[in-house]
Amino acid sequence: AGTWLTPRLLRCVGAGRSAPVARARAGPNQLRSRALTVQAAQKDKGYWRGAFALSAIVGGSWVALDDSRTALGVRRGGMFWVQVFPIYLHYRLTEELVKGKSEEEVERAYNALHDKYAAFVIQLCINLGGYFYKAAQIVSTRDEFVPPQYMRELKRLQGDAPPQRDAADAKALVTEALGMPLGQVFRDFGDVPIGAASIGQVHAAVLNDGTEVAVKVMYPRVEDYFRSDMRIIKDFCTLAMQHHLPALREIEKQFLSEFDFKREADNMRRVATMLNSHPKWGKRVRVPVPFESLCTDSVLVMEHLPGVKLEDGIRRNLEEVARARGRPLKELEEEHVKRIQETGLRAASIEDMRMRFYHAYTRALDLLHNVPRFAYNCTLGLIIAPLQYVHTPVAINLAAMLQLLLQVHAYEMLIGGVFNGDPHPGNILLMPDGRLGLIDYGSCVDMSMGDRVKLSRLIVALAMGTPERVAEISMKEMGVKTKHMKPEIHYRSAAFWYDRDTPDVTGGMNVHKFLEWLHEQDPIVRLPDEFVMAGRVSVLLRGMGAAFGLHVSTAQAWKGMAEELLRSQGLREDGVLLSKRKV
């Protein structure tokens, strides 16, 4: 996800913390991977001596030769290259200087750089806004992406972006987009935004018929900002990290589709139709329904879903339970994580039943306590001080919640054929009734039946632990092309994007070093667009589990849905055709 888009700067800083730790824990497979990485680094010595001189030329000439030839592109490109490139070179120089030194010396050298630059780099992302802000938010979802110094700064970006328009400006933009006075549509329009992102902000409003809605307003010229930012990032990748370019092109294509709110309204309606009335999902999730007659290219009016961001809601719930039980919050969190790790996500349904019974039992006990209190408060309590009612907080079932997120997105992708390609934590709400609100469908992806069958075959092969079959599907069916077509590289890459990032896959390397190693061993020549966003969804959803210390297997969670899709097409779980039905 974020690693496709993160500048080389973040890849380099990630190496500083994790490489020494990885070397210390290396097993046989890891040692082999490390040896290959060292070999590649030695081959790069001459390249980097020339790159130091070349970089100054590229950094200065980009501003003058920016193909957009606009003041915006020149200004933003100049801010990026002038401020980031010296930091980048400092990290690269340090990487050369610490070669051959002890792990303690290497870690000390990198930590000094992290301490010096972390706050500055994150503040630069905030100042630039646009895609830089969004990319930083994505990176903040996984602690292992960057060192602790950067993660501490990134955590403050996990909430909403700061609004860029005051109430008067927002109302003026809506009035202009709708082509009519606000009062003809809205009885009330909130002055304070209830949410904000890198491309716009959201206001609560009430239609003239009393319906509560949320109004998403796009910032003027925001598409120009994003196009400029993506060009800057692609130029940087072309110079320093070419292995990210294939995936980056698909990410760019999908994100640029976010600037058409009519298209987003159509996506939202399709997914809402799929899930809201479904006998299973309709009871557990809610997708806002758009008011398409009030939607324009730059304004989106939709059903207002009450609730808080999922991660905030879970932490508030745990804090409430911890206070009620008189226990430290950290201790309670560790207890929940340990229970999930012991039982696994596949036992989440059993745990969910147990928790539902416990909820009902707790509520029944509260009722027994509150009935006499109610009678007292309606009589003597009117004269004497009334009694407080009993409300026993019950912890949210984290395993069931994570399993629900994984399964509903698998249903969208594999069964429905249309899915949200950007399910980051800020796009998931915990509603008061316990359902999950799934919002923001700007980055929706349509997947054909043929592609869904190929992806389902891959998911089943990953879940069954058959590396040879995984590599075969990647190379022969999904159309992934690499320079040397090495089966091991195809397997490891597929396992990372669509299943897990455990040491048996990454060789103990951090994410950035692992992706670089894949490129050094067998560079990607062709990566079909249709599968890129599916891998991004897998990584983002795993990141939500990682936020609570949980490391899950996407393939295991999606296996049942993949098997269902294959059976519906007359295929066995191993992907062998049973009928002549064409897919």
Disulfide bonds with the S-S distance in Angstrom:
none
